[in-house]
Structures are given as structure tokens and as C-alpha cells.
Amino acid sequence: MGLFGGAKRELIGVDIGSYAIKAAYVAPGRSGPELVALASIRTPPGAIEDGIVTDVAATAAALRELLDAAGLTVRDAATAVGGPRVIARPQTFPHMSEARLRQTALYEAEKFIAFSLEESIVEPQIVSERQTEDGRMLDVMVVAAQTQLVDSRVQVLQRAGLSPAFVDIEAFALLRSMIYGTHDPDVLQSNVGIVRLGESYGDITIVASGSYVLYRTLPGAGRALTEAIAAQLGVTYHEAEAIKETEAVAVTPDVAGALNERSARVSEAIQPVLDDLTYELRLSLGFFQAQFQDVSEGGTVRHLLLTGGTSVMRNLDRYLAAAVGVPVSRRQFIDSLALDRGRFDPAYLAAASPLAGVAVGLTLTNHMKTGSYAFAADPSQFGVALQRRQQ
């Protein structure tokens, strides 16, 4: 793992999702980063609305229960934000001071964010510096996130007795676990898309030769599928959720004839949601190809890596591959980490892997040799750049 070095400090990764709270801890091992702890617990119902933690007390209590059950005593923790309230854009600027870069990033963010700048945190991060015919240039990642989204997660960590080290964005955490943590050179050297399907939303992160390029949110999340099943079968949401987890199938011609009447009805219910998902996926891939032809391989995405809780739906990888015309695979990224095989049940790891990408990516942060792609929002510095701009 050439991208990883010695850990700077102990750090727990905490992913607070609308369906589950996930915690992971990776420690230095003899052959590289070693997965020491991985656990999850259901998020209290209704505790998160539109990505914002509205019931901090209940969520913090669930997180504390999770940490105690997993035996995690490390206090420093990182968490992440994502979804339509978070935007990340690569930008190129002439070489300038850090203070001027922060000011410039604020003005640039105003051009592409759909929410109020006054209610947002804007962070620029220098990814690389290069010499061009026009002089020294900075390749910068400008990230904007709504302050309330970030603050609510920081409050959960603090109330659970943790010390918030920083807040990252989910797409960057997935880069570490899904891309930088791999032994597969094709993943690091080609254009790939990380398709994550969660409970409230889905997203695609396109990566070119290991560099972040594009992030878009997607429809087709778990909640939409559950609601479609509930409406079609006339059952409660809870019942529909169980049906989705045990009976839902993404139908391709080779499996259609094997479905019983019940499974056929479930598949009929979720088909419009899957249609929307594949349409947006094709749109994202087409946009990347049209706008980034100067990127390696002419802007063609060679592979999609499928993750997230909803990604475990039966036959979904084959369905998406047929629908978008790109190979799709479920990536078992945890296999790239050193493991104490006596500590983890292989069946548990297989089941937990689709949920754990963000949490593992967060705890991997301090094992990386480079800080590239880290939305390192210091909880003590929220809004400082914005306040200076307003003054």
C-alpha cells in the first residue's frame, strides 16, 4: 500500500446515516493498516431529516451504545457529510497566499452552490501545484457544505463523549477506502465511478487515475424503493422494508422467468425507481465524457464500483451493467486491509462492507501519506473565512 504510511494519531471514523450509524477503527499493522473494529447500529427513527441530525440526544445515545458495545475507547473521531447539501468542485487558480485563496474560493463557491453562502462552510484545499506557460498554478478542491449539516454531526460526536478531529465529505472518505486502499492497479490508473446507494440518497463519484473529478447525487435510494413496495402491496413501511431486503430483485431477462408472483409484484413496484436511477447514471457518465475529454481515456468511465446498503439488492450489479453499458462490481474493499481473522466473522464482514465505506475511509485518513482530498473543517474554526469576508 504505497499510499499509506505511519498513522499520525488514533482516529475513529463515524458515519452517521439516516438508516444506520457506522463506526470503524484502523490501526497500524505489520503489513499495513489493520482493521481493528467495525460496528453499526440503527439510527433512531426520525432522528435525521434532510441530512440534518434533528434529534442530537437520541443519535448521540445510539452512538455511545455502539462505541461501548464495540469496545472503542479512542476519543478522537472524524465524521462526514454528503448529499445535495454538499458540493465539491476542482478549480485551478494562479499561485496565491492561503488567505487570498480562501477569499477567492468563497467567490467561486457563490457561482455553483444552490444554497445560501451565508449558511455554508467553504473550504479550499490545494491538491497540487504545477508550473505552466502562464506561471505557477494551484489545483484546488473547493468544497461547500451547509453549516447546519456539519454542526449537527459535530454535536452528536461531542454529546457521545468524542472529540471531533475534523469533518470530511463522504465522497473523499470513499476515495480512501474504495480507491486508495486497493491493490488493483486498474482501479488506481483508470476512470472509475463509485456508485453508492444509501437510505436517503445515492451518489456517484467519478475518479480519473486516482484523482477526484465529479460528484452527483442520484435517485433510487433505499427509502424510495421501500415506499414503492409499500404502495404496490398495500403494506406498512416497516413491512415493505423487510420485503425489500429479502425479496426485491433487479430484473434482467435471464431472471425474469424464475420469479414467483409475489417477487414479480415487488419487482414491478421498484422498476420505476430503478429506471430513474439508471437514467441519472447514464446522464452522469455522459456529462463526464462530454466535459472531461482531456482526462485520461477520453473521459470514458471503464468501471463502476457499487457500494452502500441498497447495493446489496439481488442482481442489481448485473442490472446496472446491462442498463448503462459499463461493467459493475460490488467491491469488497475490506479485503485490502490487514485483518485479525479471529476477531471478525467473514459473514459479518461481507454483510457490513457495503455499509462501511465512509467510516473506514475516515479512519484511514491518518494512515495516508498525503492529505489530498480532505475537507478538514476544524470544528473550532467553522465560519471564520466567511466572517472575514463579511467584515
C-alpha positions in Angstrom: 0.0 0.0 0.0 2.3 2.7 -1.2 -0.2 5.5 -0.5 -0.2 4.7 3.2 2.4 5.4 5.9 2.5 5.5 9.7 -0.6 6.8 11.5 -0.4 10.3 12.9 -2.7 9.5 15.8 -5.6 7.2 16.7 -8.8 8.2 15.0 -12.3 6.6 14.9 -14.3 7.0 11.7 -18.0 7.7 12.4 -20.6 7.7 9.6 -23.9 9.0 10.8 -26.5 7.9 8.2 -30.3 8.1 8.2 -30.5 4.3 8.3 -27.5 3.3 10.5 -24.6 4.8 12.4 -21.3 3.1 11.5 -18.0 3.2 13.4 -14.6 1.9 12.3 -11.1 1.9 13.7 -8.0 1.1 11.7 -4.6 0.9 13.5 -1.1 0.4 12.2 -0.3 -3.2 11.4 2.8 -5.1 10.4 1.7 -5.3 6.8 -0.2 -2.1 6.6 -3.3 -0.6 8.1 -5.2 -3.2 10.2 -9.0 -3.1 10.7 -9.4 -3.4 14.5 -13.1 -2.5 15.0 -16.2 -2.3 12.7 -19.7 -2.0 14.1 -23.1 -0.4 13.3 -26.4 0.4 15.0 -29.7 1.5 13.6 -30.2 5.3 13.7 -33.1 6.3 15.9 -36.2 6.6 13.6 -36.8 10.2 12.6 -33.6 11.5 14.1 -32.3 12.7 10.7 -34.3 14.9 8.3 -32.9 16.1 5.0 -29.4 15.0 6.1 -29.5 17.1 9.3 -29.5 15.5 12.7 -32.6 16.9 14.3 -32.5 14.6 17.4 -29.0 15.0 18.6 -29.6 13.4 22.0 -31.1 10.2 20.7 -28.4 9.9 18.0 -25.6 10.5 20.4 -27.1 7.9 22.8 -27.1 5.4 20.0 -23.5 6.2 19.0 -22.4 5.9 22.7 -24.1 2.5 22.8 -22.3 1.4 19.7 -18.9 2.5 20.9 -19.4 0.7 24.2 -20.5 -2.5 22.5 -17.5 -2.4 20.2 -15.1 -1.6 23.0 -13.9 1.6 21.3 -12.1 3.8 23.8 -10.3 6.1 21.3 -11.6 9.7 21.8 -10.6 11.5 18.6 -13.2 11.0 15.9 -13.9 12.1 12.3 -17.2 12.2 10.7 -18.5 13.2 7.2 -21.3 14.9 5.4 -22.8 14.3 1.9 -25.8 14.6 -0.3 -27.3 17.6 -2.2 -26.3 20.0 0.6 -22.6 19.3 -0.1 -20.7 20.3 -3.3 -17.1 19.7 -4.3 -15.5 21.3 -7.4 -12.0 21.1 -8.7 -10.7 24.5 -9.7 -7.4 25.9 -11.0 -6.1 29.2 -9.6 -2.9 31.2 -10.1 -0.4 30.8 -7.2 -1.5 32.9 -4.3 -1.3 33.2 -0.5 -3.6 31.0 1.7 -5.6 34.0 2.9 -6.2 35.2 -0.7 -7.1 31.6 -1.7 -9.7 31.3 0.9 -11.2 34.6 -0.2 -11.2 33.6 -3.8 -12.7 30.2 -3.0 -15.7 32.0 -1.4 -16.4 34.0 -4.5 -16.0 30.9 -6.7 -18.4 28.9 -4.4 -21.1 31.6 -5.0 -21.2 30.6 -8.6 -22.0 26.9 -8.2 -23.8 26.3 -4.8 -27.5 26.2 -4.8 -27.9 27.1 -1.1 -27.1 30.3 0.8 -23.4 31.1 1.1 -24.1 32.8 4.5 -25.3 29.5 5.8 -22.4 27.5 4.5 -18.9 26.4 5.2 -16.5 26.8 2.3 -13.1 25.2 2.3 -10.4 25.3 -0.4 -7.7 22.6 -0.3 -4.6 22.6 -2.5 -4.3 19.3 -4.2 -1.2 20.0 -6.3 1.0 22.8 -7.6 2.4 22.9 -11.1 4.4 25.2 -13.5 2.7 26.2 -16.7 3.3 28.6 -19.6 1.1 31.1 -17.6 3.1 30.7 -14.4 2.7 28.7 -11.2 -0.8 27.3 -10.9 -2.7 25.7 -8.0 -5.0 22.7 -8.5 -7.6 23.3 -5.7 -10.6 21.5 -4.4 -13.3 23.9 -3.3 -15.9 22.3 -1.0 -19.1 23.9 0.3 -21.4 22.4 2.9 -24.3 23.8 4.8 -23.2 24.8 8.3 -26.3 23.1 9.9 -25.4 19.8 8.3 -21.9 19.9 9.7 -22.7 21.3 13.1 -25.4 18.7 13.8 -22.9 15.9 13.4 -20.2 17.6 15.5 -22.8 18.0 18.2 -23.5 14.3 18.1 -19.8 13.4 18.5 -19.4 15.8 21.4 -22.5 14.6 23.2 -21.3 11.0 22.8 -18.1 11.9 24.6 -15.9 12.1 21.5 -13.5 14.8 20.4 -14.3 15.9 16.8 -11.0 16.0 14.9 -12.5 17.2 11.6 -15.4 16.9 9.3 -14.8 15.4 5.8 -17.2 14.8 2.9 -18.4 11.3 2.2 -17.0 11.3 -1.4 -13.5 11.9 -0.2 -13.8 9.2 2.5 -14.9 6.7 -0.1 -11.8 7.6 -2.2 -9.6 6.3 0.6 -11.5 3.1 1.2 -12.6 2.2 -2.3 -9.7 3.6 -4.5 -6.6 4.3 -2.4 -7.0 1.2 -0.3 -7.0 -1.1 -3.3 -4.3 -3.5 -4.6 -5.8 -3.4 -8.1 -3.8 -1.1 -10.4 -6.7 -0.8 -12.9 -8.8 0.9 -10.2 -6.0 3.4 -9.5 -5.0 4.1 -13.1 -8.3 4.3 -15.0 -11.5 6.2 -14.9 -13.9 4.6 -12.4 -17.2 5.6 -10.8 -18.1 4.9 -7.2 -21.9 4.4 -7.1 -23.1 4.4 -3.5 -26.8 3.7 -2.8 -27.8 4.6 0.7 -31.1 5.0 2.5 -31.9 8.7 1.8 -30.0 9.3 -1.4 -27.5 7.8 -3.7 -24.5 9.4 -5.4 -21.8 8.8 -7.9 -18.2 9.9 -7.5 -16.1 9.8 -10.7 -12.3 9.3 -10.2 -9.7 9.6 -13.0 -6.4 7.9 -12.3 -6.9 8.3 -8.6 -8.0 12.0 -8.8 -11.4 13.2 -7.8 -13.3 14.7 -10.8 -17.1 14.8 -10.3 -19.8 14.1 -7.7 -23.5 13.9 -8.3 -26.4 12.8 -6.1 -28.7 10.1 -7.5 -32.3 9.0 -7.0 -33.0 5.3 -6.3 -32.1 5.3 -2.6 -33.4 2.7 -0.2 -36.3 4.8 1.1 -37.7 5.3 -2.4 -37.7 1.6 -3.0 -39.4 0.8 0.3 -42.1 3.4 -0.3 -42.7 2.0 -3.8 -43.2 -1.5 -2.4 -45.5 -0.3 0.4 -47.7 1.4 -2.1 -47.8 -1.5 -4.5 -48.5 -4.2 -1.9 -50.6 -2.1 0.5 -48.3 -2.9 3.5 -46.7 -0.7 6.2 -43.4 0.9 5.6 -41.8 -1.5 8.1 -43.2 -4.5 6.4 -42.1 -3.1 3.0 -38.6 -2.7 4.3 -38.4 -6.3 5.2 -39.8 -7.4 1.9 -37.2 -5.2 0.1 -34.4 -6.8 2.0 -35.5 -10.4 1.4 -37.4 -10.4 -1.9 -36.5 -7.5 -4.1 -34.8 -8.4 -7.3 -33.4 -6.1 -10.1 -34.9 -7.9 -13.1 -32.8 -8.8 -16.1 -34.2 -11.1 -18.9 -32.3 -14.1 -17.6 -34.0 -14.0 -14.1 -37.5 -12.7 -15.1 -38.9 -16.2 -15.8 -37.8 -17.5 -12.4 -39.8 -15.0 -10.3 -42.8 -16.1 -8.4 -46.0 -14.0 -8.4 -45.0 -12.1 -5.2 -41.5 -11.4 -6.4 -42.8 -10.2 -9.7 -45.1 -7.7 -8.0 -42.2 -6.4 -5.9 -40.0 -6.1 -9.0 -42.8 -4.3 -10.8 -43.1 -1.8 -7.9 -39.4 -0.9 -7.8 -38.9 -0.7 -11.6 -39.7 3.0 -11.9 -37.2 3.8 -9.2 -34.5 1.8 -10.9 -35.4 3.5 -14.2 -34.8 6.9 -12.6 -31.5 5.6 -11.2 -30.2 4.3 -14.5 -31.3 7.4 -16.3 -29.3 9.6 -13.9 -26.3 7.3 -14.1 -26.2 7.5 -17.9 -26.6 11.3 -17.6 -23.7 11.5 -15.2 -21.4 9.3 -17.4 -22.4 11.3 -20.5 -21.7 14.6 -18.8 -18.3 13.4 -17.7 -17.4 12.2 -21.2 -18.6 15.4 -22.8 -16.9 17.8 -20.3 -13.7 15.9 -19.5 -12.4 14.6 -22.8 -9.0 15.8 -21.9 -8.9 13.4 -18.9 -7.2 10.1 -19.5 -9.1 7.6 -21.7 -11.1 10.3 -23.3 -13.5 10.7 -20.4 -14.8 7.2 -20.7 -15.6 5.5 -17.4 -14.3 2.0 -17.5 -15.8 0.5 -14.4 -18.5 1.2 -11.7 -17.9 0.2 -8.1 -21.1 -0.5 -6.3 -21.5 0.1 -2.5 -23.9 1.3 0.1 -26.7 -0.6 1.9 -29.1 -0.6 -1.0 -26.4 -2.0 -3.3 -26.9 -5.5 -1.8 -30.2 -5.9 -3.7 -30.1 -9.2 -5.6 -29.0 -8.9 -9.2 -28.5 -5.1 -9.0 -24.9 -5.2 -10.2 -25.9 -7.2 -13.4 -29.0 -5.0 -13.9 -27.0 -1.7 -13.8 -24.2 -3.1 -16.0 -26.8 -4.0 -18.7 -28.6 -0.7 -18.3 -25.6 1.7 -18.5 -23.2 -0.4 -20.6 -20.4 -0.3 -18.1 -19.0 -3.2 -16.0 -20.3 -3.0 -12.5 -19.0 -4.9 -9.4 -19.5 -4.9 -5.7 -16.1 -4.1 -4.2 -15.0 -5.9 -1.1 -12.6 -3.1 -0.1 -12.1 -4.5 3.4 -10.1 -7.4 1.9 -7.4 -4.8 1.2 -6.8 -4.2 4.9 -4.9 -6.4 7.3 -7.4 -8.3 9.5 -7.3 -10.3 12.6 -9.3 -13.2 11.2 -10.1 -14.5 14.6 -11.8 -11.2 15.5 -14.2 -10.9 12.6 -16.8 -13.3 11.3 -16.3 -13.5 7.5 -20.1 -13.5 7.0 -20.3 -10.3 9.1 -17.6 -8.6 7.1 -19.3 -9.5 3.8 -22.6 -8.1 5.1 -21.0 -5.0 6.7 -18.7 -4.0 3.8 -21.3 -2.2 1.7 -22.2 0.0 4.7 -18.7 0.7 5.9 -17.0 2.6 3.1 -17.3 6.0 4.6 -16.4 5.0 8.2 -13.4 3.0 7.1 -12.3 5.8 4.8 -12.5 8.3 7.6 -10.3 6.2 10.0 -7.8 5.7 7.1 -7.2 9.4 6.9 -4.3 9.4 9.4 -2.7 6.5 7.7 -2.3 8.3 4.3 1.0 9.8 3.3 -0.9 12.7 1.6 -3.7 14.9 2.9 -5.2 15.3 -0.5 -9.0 15.3 -0.7 -9.8 16.0 2.9 -12.5 18.5 3.8 -10.7 19.2 7.0 -13.2 21.5 8.6 -11.9 22.2 12.1 -14.9 22.4 14.5 -13.3 25.4 16.3 -12.9 27.3 13.0 -16.3 27.0 11.4 -17.3 30.1 9.6 -14.0 32.0 10.2 -13.3 32.6 6.5 -16.9 33.7 5.9 -16.8 36.2 8.8 -13.6 37.7 7.5 -15.2 38.1 4.1 -18.3 39.8 5.5 -16.1 42.2 7.6 
